[in-house]
Amino acid sequence: MLDVYDILGRKVQRLIEIRQQAGECQVTWEADKFASGFYFTRLISGNQSRSIKLTLIE
């Protein structure tokens, strides 16, 4: 799963819900309905997870 969270930790969108094959994957976030600011993505794969900070500037 790949989710996007706002600065308060609220999930604002799920970008990937289904299981993906191993390897490289590209995802586009259609962020035009979101306000400028800081967001975080969280990727969960099996028992591992990774978070990345994003800055959205309109």
Protein Blocks (a to p, Z undefined) as FASTA:
>chain_A
ZZdddfkopafbdfbfbdcdeddddddddfklpccddddddddehjbccdddddddZZ
